Structures are given as C-alpha cells and as structure tokens.
C-alpha cells in the first residue's frame, strides 16, 4: 500500500510540474489551447512515467505514443521536458521566432515526437499502421494513441475503428480525452458522439471508461490485458488544475497573461 501511495504521489507531482510548465510556455508564447493541454496531463504522466517502454528511440521494438489532438502539443512538450527528452532551451523556445517547437507537433523537431499532427482524425489511422507493422515484424511492443473527444466526429476515426479488430491489433490502445468541450461548444450541442463506449464495443473493441484524472485508474486501465484493440474513455475536465480555467470553453483560445500564469501556478503548487 505504501509503495502504491508513493507511486501515485510521484505521478501527481509530475502532473503538477507539467501543468505549471504548460502555463509558463502558454504565457511566453501568447498562444491558445491551454485548456486543451491541461485536460490530458494526468494521462500523459502515467504513460511516460509508468507505462511506456522506451529504451531508445532507435529501437524498433520501443513502444509508440501518438498525440492525435495535435493542438494539445504543449501538454506533450511539457511531459517530454519533465521526462528529460527535451532540453530546457528547446522547451522554452516553444512557438517563438526561430524556436525549436511549433504550435502543432512536427516529428522532425525531436526524436521523441513520433508523428506530426494538428489536422484532426489522422492519429488513429496512423496508429493502425504502426501496430500492424509491429505484428508483421513479430515485435512485442505496443502502440498508444491519445485523441480528443471532438476529434471522434471525423470519419477517418470510424474507418480505422472498424478496421483495427479485423487486423487483430491487440497491441493497440486508444485513449480519448473526453473533456466534453471543443472549439465551438459542447459536442452534444454540435455533433454528438455518445454513446461512444457502446459504439466502440459494437465494432468489437474492448472498452473501459474511467476518471481521466485518477492516476491509479489510468494505470489499471492501461495494464488491463486485452485480446482486442482497447479503447479507454477518460472523462476529464478542460483546464484541469486551474480553477478559473476548468470547464470553460474560452480557454480553448484565451491568452495566459502574467497574472493568469502566476495565479495558476500558485493554485497548482497548493494542489499536492
């Protein structure tokens, strides 16, 4: 029990650091999508500090992670920085003139970024390619992809969802950051994707639904053995961790001023 407590505390501390650094580069870049980045941090902290097996990015048997919601790039950058895969210089050059990191992911900028993303609906089809290639090469590593919930309105997602079981991709895990807010409102008010769990089950996926901010629940879901493609629907809160950003659509676009940054970092510091 003590070991489990220590592990979960470590993951929460990593998530706190990641969220604080998201606020810092959102402030320095004066760019949008802060709420989008904050909602998926707990998922990324578990993936990068507990689940993913990566000895080297030159190793073809490494696990693969794809961030399909490329506008949440700050979350991945901050996680890679916390993990030691990004230098301080590169990290804090985010979205700056002549900087190393663009607003949406570019796989040419760092070896830890497996695919370029930004245009939604492509991460899952790409993940099928990676997972099938591993099957053909008899590799035992896995492929993970994190999608946004609004992204499931893309037709390419459902084409891939139908194909993955046919290909026998039990090495594929998909996580949906279901924060119930997209750029112009709530999905239920725009193009609803619910009941998304039943839809993926009907396509012959193993489906779990969890609290996407509960690190223990995330770990258990990721560790659950499956003989099919696995879908983990993570119920999350946009802007998680900063009270005035939580579940507020405007933080898809609002700029993090110095005052917002200082208040958010202070709140997160108290959160542990």
Rosetta blueprint (number, residue, H / E / L):
1 X L
2 X H
3 X H
4 X H
5 X H
6 X H
7 X H
8 X H
9 X H
10 X H
11 X H
12 X H
13 X H
14 X H
15 X H
16 X H
17 X H
18 X H
19 X H
20 X H
21 X H
22 X H
23 X H
24 X H
25 X H
26 X H
27 X H
28 X H
29 X H
30 X L
31 X L
32 X L
33 X L
34 X H
35 X H
36 X H
37 X H
38 X H
39 X H
40 X L
41 X H
42 X H
43 X H
44 X H
45 X H
46 X H
47 X H
48 X H
49 X H
50 X H
51 X H
52 X L
53 X L
54 X L
55 X L
56 X L
57 X L
58 X L
59 X L
60 X L
61 X L
62 X L
63 X L
64 X E
65 X E
66 X E
67 X E
68 X L
69 X L
70 X H
71 X H
72 X H
73 X H
74 X H
75 X H
76 X H
77 X H
78 X H
79 X H
80 X H
81 X H
82 X H
83 X H
84 X L
85 X L
86 X L
87 X L
88 X H
89 X H
90 X H
91 X H
92 X L
93 X L
94 X L
95 X L
96 X L
97 X L
98 X L
99 X L
100 X L
101 X L
102 X L
103 X L
104 X L
105 X L
106 X L
107 X L
108 X L
109 X L
110 X L
111 X L
112 X L
113 X L
114 X L
115 X L
116 X L
117 X L
118 X L
119 X L
120 X L
121 X L
122 X L
123 X H
124 X H
125 X H
126 X H
127 X H
128 X H
129 X H
130 X H
131 X H
132 X H
133 X H
134 X H
135 X H
136 X H
137 X L
138 X L
139 X L
140 X L
141 X L
142 X L
143 X E
144 X E
145 X E
146 X E
147 X E
148 X E
149 X L
150 X H
151 X H
152 X H
153 X H
154 X L
155 X H
156 X H
157 X H
158 X H
159 X H
160 X H
161 X H
162 X H
163 X H
164 X H
165 X H
166 X H
167 X L
168 X L
169 X L
170 X L
171 X L
172 X E
173 X E
174 X E
175 X E
176 X E
177 X E
178 X E
179 X L
180 X L
181 X L
182 X E
183 X L
184 X L
185 X E
186 X L
187 X H
188 X H
189 X H
190 X L
191 X L
192 X L
193 X L
194 X L
195 X L
196 X H
197 X H
198 X H
199 X H
200 X H
201 X H
202 X H
203 X L
204 X L
205 X L
206 X E
207 X E
208 X E
209 X E
210 X E
211 X E
212 X L
213 X L
214 X L
215 X H
216 X H
217 X H
218 X H
219 X H
220 X H
221 X H
222 X H
223 X H
224 X L
225 X L
226 X L
227 X L
228 X L
229 X L
230 X E
231 X E
232 X E
233 X E
234 X E
235 X E
236 X L
237 X L
238 X L
239 X L
240 X L
241 X L
242 X L
243 X L
244 X L
245 X L
246 X L
247 X L
248 X L
249 X H
250 X H
251 X H
252 X H
253 X L
254 X L
255 X L
256 X L
257 X L
258 X H
259 X H
260 X H
261 X H
262 X H
263 X H
264 X H
265 X H
266 X H
267 X H
268 X H
269 X H
270 X H
271 X L
272 X L
